[in-house]
Amino acid sequence: MKIVVLGAGALGAYFGARWQEAGHDVINLVREGRAEQLEKHGLQLHSEMGDFKTDAPVIARSPEEIHEPDLVFLAVKGYHLHGTLDWLKALVQKGAKVFPVLNGMEHISILQKELGEEAVLGGLSYIIATLDDAGHVIHTSEFHDLVFGPLHPSQQAVCEELALACNQANMTGTLSPNILEDMWKKYMFITSFSGITTAVNQPIGVVRSFPQTLRIAERMLSEMKELAGAHQINLTDEHVQNGFEKLRSLGEEMTSSMHQDRRKGLPLEVEHLHGGALRLGSKVGLSLPYIETVYGMIKPYETFQQ
């Protein structure tokens, strides 16, 4: 496949490099600062699942440099979504489908409105990774999973092609028959995990050592289940329990990407995740008091600079 990675941060660079490693045509469409970093230092993965290095990753600074793309892997933070729309429109006009792995749910309706329903796949990722000072990827989890599926009947063929590309690569790729449910399950978990670790500024092991604090994370899972149900997605008490067990089984020092961003003084996705949940709740008259409280606790750090 000819895959354009739009958002070659830790997540985008990781999966793009894995596809490249497997022999696919990968183009990193990036802004000038990241382009210069990639040109100077190359692209490297430092991973328990296997290292990879390329000294000359393929870089584009504009969609005009890209011809006949099959897929755009959209891996930007939620607060950068609107800044990608012009580039995405140009790539869709060239024939590409868009595979977004943003957290949350609001971005799907935004992308479908701007690009057309046939252009936007459903998708999500499970990985914990960050960039070092040279812009190389530090992959710190044993999982590196992509889940995707059609949101329109016309997308089945490209989803099957993507499944093959993932199976050829050093990653776990799953073609889901129920991608919206899978996206809501991820949204439920990440709202709780990122919310509690960022709000208390501690990894999950510290959160677990205080039952009162862990209880807040569990209540957020329950609220997200109710929110999904109000939007015609049937998450169950078992899904809540599975999410809670995952919180209890993560390594002591494991934390969320949002908490890592708070530690670094970087912008936070709290508006996209927790703010998005509150807006989706407001649309159906649903109150989410625990999520609203955590949202309010994180909000002062949204654009904090150390």
Contacts in CASP RR format, 6 or more apart in sequence:
PFRMAT RR
TARGET T0000
AUTHOR 0000-0000-0000
METHOD contacts of the structure
MODEL  1
MKIVVLGAGALGAYFGARWQEAGHDVINLVREGRAEQLEKHGLQLHSEMG
DFKTDAPVIARSPEEIHEPDLVFLAVKGYHLHGTLDWLKALVQKGAKVFP
VLNGMEHISILQKELGEEAVLGGLSYIIATLDDAGHVIHTSEFHDLVFGP
LHPSQQAVCEELALACNQANMTGTLSPNILEDMWKKYMFITSFSGITTAV
NQPIGVVRSFPQTLRIAERMLSEMKELAGAHQINLTDEHVQNGFEKLRSL
GEEMTSSMHQDRRKGLPLEVEHLHGGALRLGSKVGLSLPYIETVYGMIKP
YETFQQ
1 19 0 8 1.000
1 24 0 8 1.000
1 25 0 8 1.000
1 70 0 8 1.000
1 71 0 8 1.000
1 161 0 8 1.000
1 162 0 8 1.000
1 165 0 8 1.000
2 24 0 8 1.000
2 25 0 8 1.000
2 27 0 8 1.000
2 68 0 8 1.000
2 69 0 8 1.000
2 70 0 8 1.000
2 71 0 8 1.000
3 16 0 8 1.000
3 19 0 8 1.000
3 24 0 8 1.000
3 25 0 8 1.000
3 26 0 8 1.000
3 27 0 8 1.000
3 69 0 8 1.000
3 70 0 8 1.000
3 71 0 8 1.000
3 72 0 8 1.000
3 73 0 8 1.000
3 165 0 8 1.000
4 26 0 8 1.000
4 27 0 8 1.000
4 29 0 8 1.000
4 60 0 8 1.000
4 66 0 8 1.000
4 69 0 8 1.000
4 71 0 8 1.000
4 72 0 8 1.000
4 73 0 8 1.000
4 91 0 8 1.000
4 96 0 8 1.000
5 12 0 8 1.000
5 13 0 8 1.000
5 15 0 8 1.000
5 16 0 8 1.000
5 26 0 8 1.000
5 27 0 8 1.000
5 28 0 8 1.000
5 29 0 8 1.000
5 73 0 8 1.000
5 75 0 8 1.000
6 29 0 8 1.000
6 72 0 8 1.000
6 73 0 8 1.000
6 74 0 8 1.000
6 75 0 8 1.000
6 76 0 8 1.000
6 84 0 8 1.000
6 87 0 8 1.000
6 88 0 8 1.000
6 91 0 8 1.000
7 28 0 8 1.000
7 29 0 8 1.000
7 30 0 8 1.000
7 34 0 8 1.000
7 74 0 8 1.000
7 75 0 8 1.000
7 76 0 8 1.000
7 80 0 8 1.000
7 84 0 8 1.000
8 16 0 8 1.000
8 28 0 8 1.000
8 29 0 8 1.000
8 30 0 8 1.000
8 34 0 8 1.000
8 38 0 8 1.000
8 75 0 8 1.000
9 34 0 8 1.000
9 75 0 8 1.000
9 131 0 8 1.000
9 137 0 8 1.000
10 129 0 8 1.000
10 130 0 8 1.000
10 131 0 8 1.000
10 137 0 8 1.000
10 138 0 8 1.000
11 75 0 8 1.000
11 101 0 8 1.000
11 125 0 8 1.000
11 127 0 8 1.000
11 129 0 8 1.000
12 73 0 8 1.000
12 75 0 8 1.000
13 28 0 8 1.000
13 43 0 8 1.000
13 45 0 8 1.000
13 131 0 8 1.000
13 135 0 8 1.000
13 137 0 8 1.000
14 45 0 8 1.000
14 47 0 8 1.000
14 127 0 8 1.000
14 129 0 8 1.000
14 137 0 8 1.000
14 139 0 8 1.000
14 144 0 8 1.000
15 73 0 8 1.000
15 75 0 8 1.000
15 125 0 8 1.000
15 127 0 8 1.000
15 144 0 8 1.000
15 146 0 8 1.000
15 171 0 8 1.000
16 26 0 8 1.000
16 28 0 8 1.000
16 73 0 8 1.000
17 26 0 8 1.000
17 43 0 8 1.000
17 45 0 8 1.000
17 52 0 8 1.000
17 54 0 8 1.000
17 57 0 8 1.000
17 137 0 8 1.000
18 45 0 8 1.000
18 52 0 8 1.000
18 144 0 8 1.000
18 169 0 8 1.000
18 170 0 8 1.000
18 171 0 8 1.000
19 26 0 8 1.000
19 165 0 8 1.000
19 169 0 8 1.000
20 26 0 8 1.000
20 54 0 8 1.000
20 57 0 8 1.000
21 52 0 8 1.000
21 169 0 8 1.000
21 170 0 8 1.000
22 165 0 8 1.000
22 168 0 8 1.000
22 169 0 8 1.000
22 170 0 8 1.000
23 168 0 8 1.000
24 165 0 8 1.000
24 168 0 8 1.000
24 169 0 8 1.000
25 58 0 8 1.000
26 57 0 8 1.000
26 58 0 8 1.000
27 58 0 8 1.000
27 59 0 8 1.000
27 60 0 8 1.000
27 66 0 8 1.000
27 69 0 8 1.000
28 34 0 8 1.000
28 35 0 8 1.000
28 38 0 8 1.000
28 43 0 8 1.000
28 57 0 8 1.000
28 58 0 8 1.000
28 59 0 8 1.000
28 60 0 8 1.000
29 60 0 8 1.000
29 61 0 8 1.000
29 62 0 8 1.000
29 63 0 8 1.000
29 66 0 8 1.000
29 87 0 8 1.000
30 38 0 8 1.000
30 59 0 8 1.000
30 60 0 8 1.000
30 61 0 8 1.000
31 61 0 8 1.000
32 61 0 8 1.000
35 59 0 8 1.000
35 61 0 8 1.000
37 134 0 8 1.000
37 135 0 8 1.000
38 57 0 8 1.000
38 59 0 8 1.000
38 135 0 8 1.000
39 59 0 8 1.000
41 134 0 8 1.000
41 135 0 8 1.000
41 136 0 8 1.000
42 53 0 8 1.000
42 54 0 8 1.000
42 55 0 8 1.000
42 56 0 8 1.000
42 57 0 8 1.000
42 136 0 8 1.000
43 53 0 8 1.000
43 54 0 8 1.000
43 57 0 8 1.000
43 136 0 8 1.000
43 137 0 8 1.000
44 51 0 8 1.000
44 52 0 8 1.000
44 53 0 8 1.000
44 54 0 8 1.000
44 134 0 8 1.000
44 136 0 8 1.000
44 137 0 8 1.000
45 51 0 8 1.000
45 52 0 8 1.000
45 53 0 8 1.000
45 136 0 8 1.000
45 137 0 8 1.000
45 139 0 8 1.000
46 132 0 8 1.000
46 136 0 8 1.000
46 137 0 8 1.000
46 138 0 8 1.000
46 139 0 8 1.000
47 137 0 8 1.000
47 139 0 8 1.000
47 144 0 8 1.000
48 139 0 8 1.000
48 140 0 8 1.000
48 142 0 8 1.000
49 139 0 8 1.000
49 142 0 8 1.000
49 144 0 8 1.000
49 170 0 8 1.000
50 170 0 8 1.000
52 170 0 8 1.000
60 66 0 8 1.000
62 87 0 8 1.000
63 87 0 8 1.000
63 90 0 8 1.000
63 91 0 8 1.000
63 94 0 8 1.000
64 90 0 8 1.000
66 91 0 8 1.000
66 94 0 8 1.000
67 94 0 8 1.000
68 94 0 8 1.000
68 95 0 8 1.000
69 91 0 8 1.000
69 94 0 8 1.000
69 95 0 8 1.000
69 96 0 8 1.000
70 95 0 8 1.000
70 96 0 8 1.000
70 97 0 8 1.000
70 158 0 8 1.000
70 161 0 8 1.000
71 96 0 8 1.000
71 97 0 8 1.000
71 98 0 8 1.000
71 99 0 8 1.000
71 158 0 8 1.000
71 162 0 8 1.000
72 88 0 8 1.000
72 91 0 8 1.000
72 92 0 8 1.000
72 96 0 8 1.000
72 97 0 8 1.000
72 98 0 8 1.000
72 99 0 8 1.000
73 99 0 8 1.000
73 101 0 8 1.000
74 84 0 8 1.000
74 88 0 8 1.000
74 98 0 8 1.000
74 99 0 8 1.000
74 100 0 8 1.000
74 101 0 8 1.000
74 102 0 8 1.000
75 101 0 8 1.000
75 102 0 8 1.000
75 125 0 8 1.000
76 84 0 8 1.000
76 102 0 8 1.000
77 102 0 8 1.000
77 267 0 8 1.000
77 269 0 8 1.000
77 272 0 8 1.000
78 102 0 8 1.000
78 103 0 8 1.000
78 107 0 8 1.000
78 269 0 8 1.000
78 272 0 8 1.000
79 267 0 8 1.000
79 269 0 8 1.000
79 271 0 8 1.000
79 272 0 8 1.000
81 102 0 8 1.000
81 107 0 8 1.000
81 110 0 8 1.000
81 111 0 8 1.000
81 272 0 8 1.000
82 110 0 8 1.000
85 114 0 8 1.000
88 98 0 8 1.000
88 111 0 8 1.000
88 114 0 8 1.000
88 115 0 8 1.000
89 114 0 8 1.000
89 115 0 8 1.000
91 98 0 8 1.000
92 98 0 8 1.000
92 115 0 8 1.000
92 116 0 8 1.000
92 119 0 8 1.000
96 119 0 8 1.000
97 119 0 8 1.000
97 120 0 8 1.000
97 121 0 8 1.000
97 155 0 8 1.000
97 158 0 8 1.000
98 111 0 8 1.000
98 115 0 8 1.000
98 119 0 8 1.000
98 120 0 8 1.000
98 121 0 8 1.000
99 121 0 8 1.000
99 122 0 8 1.000
99 123 0 8 1.000
99 148 0 8 1.000
99 162 0 8 1.000
100 107 0 8 1.000
100 108 0 8 1.000
100 111 0 8 1.000
100 120 0 8 1.000
100 121 0 8 1.000
100 122 0 8 1.000
100 123 0 8 1.000
101 123 0 8 1.000
101 124 0 8 1.000
101 125 0 8 1.000
101 146 0 8 1.000
102 272 0 8 1.000
103 124 0 8 1.000
103 186 0 8 1.000
103 187 0 8 1.000
103 190 0 8 1.000
103 194 0 8 1.000
103 269 0 8 1.000
103 272 0 8 1.000
103 273 0 8 1.000
104 183 0 8 1.000
104 186 0 8 1.000
104 187 0 8 1.000
104 190 0 8 1.000
104 191 0 8 1.000
104 272 0 8 1.000
104 273 0 8 1.000
104 276 0 8 1.000
104 277 0 8 1.000
105 183 0 8 1.000
105 184 0 8 1.000
105 187 0 8 1.000
105 231 0 8 1.000
105 276 0 8 1.000
105 280 0 8 1.000
106 272 0 8 1.000
106 276 0 8 1.000
106 279 0 8 1.000
106 280 0 8 1.000
107 272 0 8 1.000
108 120 0 8 1.000
108 122 0 8 1.000
108 151 0 8 1.000
108 183 0 8 1.000
111 119 0 8 1.000
111 120 0 8 1.000
112 119 0 8 1.000
112 120 0 8 1.000
112 151 0 8 1.000
117 151 0 8 1.000
117 152 0 8 1.000
118 152 0 8 1.000
118 154 0 8 1.000
118 155 0 8 1.000
120 151 0 8 1.000
120 152 0 8 1.000
121 148 0 8 1.000
121 149 0 8 1.000
121 150 0 8 1.000
121 151 0 8 1.000
121 155 0 8 1.000
121 158 0 8 1.000
121 159 0 8 1.000
121 162 0 8 1.000
121 179 0 8 1.000
122 148 0 8 1.000
122 149 0 8 1.000
122 150 0 8 1.000
122 151 0 8 1.000
122 179 0 8 1.000
122 180 0 8 1.000
122 183 0 8 1.000
123 146 0 8 1.000
123 147 0 8 1.000
123 148 0 8 1.000
123 149 0 8 1.000
123 179 0 8 1.000
123 182 0 8 1.000
123 183 0 8 1.000
124 146 0 8 1.000
124 147 0 8 1.000
124 148 0 8 1.000
124 182 0 8 1.000
124 183 0 8 1.000
124 186 0 8 1.000
125 145 0 8 1.000
125 146 0 8 1.000
125 147 0 8 1.000
126 141 0 8 1.000
126 143 0 8 1.000
126 144 0 8 1.000
126 145 0 8 1.000
126 147 0 8 1.000
126 186 0 8 1.000
127 139 0 8 1.000
127 141 0 8 1.000
127 143 0 8 1.000
127 144 0 8 1.000
127 145 0 8 1.000
128 139 0 8 1.000
128 140 0 8 1.000
128 141 0 8 1.000
128 143 0 8 1.000
128 254 0 8 1.000
128 257 0 8 1.000
129 137 0 8 1.000
129 138 0 8 1.000
129 139 0 8 1.000
129 140 0 8 1.000
129 141 0 8 1.000
130 137 0 8 1.000
130 138 0 8 1.000
130 140 0 8 1.000
130 257 0 8 1.000
130 260 0 8 1.000
131 137 0 8 1.000
131 138 0 8 1.000
132 138 0 8 1.000
141 254 0 8 1.000
143 172 0 8 1.000
144 170 0 8 1.000
144 171 0 8 1.000
144 172 0 8 1.000
145 171 0 8 1.000
145 172 0 8 1.000
145 173 0 8 1.000
145 174 0 8 1.000
146 166 0 8 1.000
146 171 0 8 1.000
146 172 0 8 1.000
146 173 0 8 1.000
146 174 0 8 1.000
147 173 0 8 1.000
147 174 0 8 1.000
147 176 0 8 1.000
147 179 0 8 1.000
147 182 0 8 1.000
147 186 0 8 1.000
148 159 0 8 1.000
148 162 0 8 1.000
148 163 0 8 1.000
148 173 0 8 1.000
148 174 0 8 1.000
148 175 0 8 1.000
148 176 0 8 1.000
148 179 0 8 1.000
149 155 0 8 1.000
149 159 0 8 1.000
149 175 0 8 1.000
149 176 0 8 1.000
149 177 0 8 1.000
149 179 0 8 1.000
150 156 0 8 1.000
150 159 0 8 1.000
150 179 0 8 1.000
151 179 0 8 1.000
151 180 0 8 1.000
159 175 0 8 1.000
160 175 0 8 1.000
162 175 0 8 1.000
163 173 0 8 1.000
163 174 0 8 1.000
163 175 0 8 1.000
166 172 0 8 1.000
166 173 0 8 1.000
167 173 0 8 1.000
176 182 0 8 1.000
180 233 0 8 1.000
181 233 0 8 1.000
181 234 0 8 1.000
181 235 0 8 1.000
184 224 0 8 1.000
184 228 0 8 1.000
184 231 0 8 1.000
184 233 0 8 1.000
184 235 0 8 1.000
185 235 0 8 1.000
185 239 0 8 1.000
187 224 0 8 1.000
187 228 0 8 1.000
187 273 0 8 1.000
187 277 0 8 1.000
188 221 0 8 1.000
188 224 0 8 1.000
188 225 0 8 1.000
188 228 0 8 1.000
188 235 0 8 1.000
188 239 0 8 1.000
188 240 0 8 1.000
188 243 0 8 1.000
189 221 0 8 1.000
189 243 0 8 1.000
189 246 0 8 1.000
190 256 0 8 1.000
190 273 0 8 1.000
191 220 0 8 1.000
191 224 0 8 1.000
191 273 0 8 1.000
191 274 0 8 1.000
191 277 0 8 1.000
191 291 0 8 1.000
192 217 0 8 1.000
192 218 0 8 1.000
192 220 0 8 1.000
192 221 0 8 1.000
192 224 0 8 1.000
192 243 0 8 1.000
192 247 0 8 1.000
193 204 0 8 1.000
193 217 0 8 1.000
193 247 0 8 1.000
193 256 0 8 1.000
194 256 0 8 1.000
194 257 0 8 1.000
194 258 0 8 1.000
194 259 0 8 1.000
194 269 0 8 1.000
194 273 0 8 1.000
195 217 0 8 1.000
195 220 0 8 1.000
195 256 0 8 1.000
195 258 0 8 1.000
195 270 0 8 1.000
195 273 0 8 1.000
195 274 0 8 1.000
195 294 0 8 1.000
195 298 0 8 1.000
196 204 0 8 1.000
196 207 0 8 1.000
196 213 0 8 1.000
196 214 0 8 1.000
196 216 0 8 1.000
196 217 0 8 1.000
196 220 0 8 1.000
196 294 0 8 1.000
197 203 0 8 1.000
197 204 0 8 1.000
197 207 0 8 1.000
197 255 0 8 1.000
197 256 0 8 1.000
197 258 0 8 1.000
197 259 0 8 1.000
198 256 0 8 1.000
198 258 0 8 1.000
198 259 0 8 1.000
198 262 0 8 1.000
198 268 0 8 1.000
198 270 0 8 1.000
198 298 0 8 1.000
198 301 0 8 1.000
199 294 0 8 1.000
199 297 0 8 1.000
199 298 0 8 1.000
200 206 0 8 1.000
200 207 0 8 1.000
200 213 0 8 1.000
201 259 0 8 1.000
201 262 0 8 1.000
201 263 0 8 1.000
202 255 0 8 1.000
202 259 0 8 1.000
203 252 0 8 1.000
203 253 0 8 1.000
203 254 0 8 1.000
203 255 0 8 1.000
203 259 0 8 1.000
204 247 0 8 1.000
204 250 0 8 1.000
204 251 0 8 1.000
204 252 0 8 1.000
204 254 0 8 1.000
204 255 0 8 1.000
205 250 0 8 1.000
205 251 0 8 1.000
205 252 0 8 1.000
205 253 0 8 1.000
205 254 0 8 1.000
207 213 0 8 1.000
207 214 0 8 1.000
207 217 0 8 1.000
207 247 0 8 1.000
208 214 0 8 1.000
208 247 0 8 1.000
208 248 0 8 1.000
214 247 0 8 1.000
214 248 0 8 1.000
216 290 0 8 1.000
216 293 0 8 1.000
216 294 0 8 1.000
217 244 0 8 1.000
217 247 0 8 1.000
218 240 0 8 1.000
218 244 0 8 1.000
218 247 0 8 1.000
219 290 0 8 1.000
220 290 0 8 1.000
220 291 0 8 1.000
220 294 0 8 1.000
221 240 0 8 1.000
221 243 0 8 1.000
221 244 0 8 1.000
222 240 0 8 1.000
223 277 0 8 1.000
223 288 0 8 1.000
223 289 0 8 1.000
223 290 0 8 1.000
223 291 0 8 1.000
224 235 0 8 1.000
224 277 0 8 1.000
224 291 0 8 1.000
225 235 0 8 1.000
225 236 0 8 1.000
225 237 0 8 1.000
225 239 0 8 1.000
225 240 0 8 1.000
226 286 0 8 1.000
226 288 0 8 1.000
227 277 0 8 1.000
227 280 0 8 1.000
227 281 0 8 1.000
227 284 0 8 1.000
227 286 0 8 1.000
227 288 0 8 1.000
228 234 0 8 1.000
228 235 0 8 1.000
229 235 0 8 1.000
230 281 0 8 1.000
230 284 0 8 1.000
230 285 0 8 1.000
230 286 0 8 1.000
231 280 0 8 1.000
231 284 0 8 1.000
258 268 0 8 1.000
258 269 0 8 1.000
258 270 0 8 1.000
258 273 0 8 1.000
258 298 0 8 1.000
261 267 0 8 1.000
261 268 0 8 1.000
261 269 0 8 1.000
262 268 0 8 1.000
262 298 0 8 1.000
262 301 0 8 1.000
262 304 0 8 1.000
264 306 0 8 1.000
265 301 0 8 1.000
265 304 0 8 1.000
265 305 0 8 1.000
265 306 0 8 1.000
267 302 0 8 1.000
267 303 0 8 1.000
268 298 0 8 1.000
268 301 0 8 1.000
268 302 0 8 1.000
268 303 0 8 1.000
268 304 0 8 1.000
270 295 0 8 1.000
270 298 0 8 1.000
270 299 0 8 1.000
270 301 0 8 1.000
270 302 0 8 1.000
271 302 0 8 1.000
274 291 0 8 1.000
274 294 0 8 1.000
274 295 0 8 1.000
274 298 0 8 1.000
275 295 0 8 1.000
277 288 0 8 1.000
277 291 0 8 1.000
278 288 0 8 1.000
278 291 0 8 1.000
278 292 0 8 1.000
278 295 0 8 1.000
281 287 0 8 1.000
281 288 0 8 1.000
END
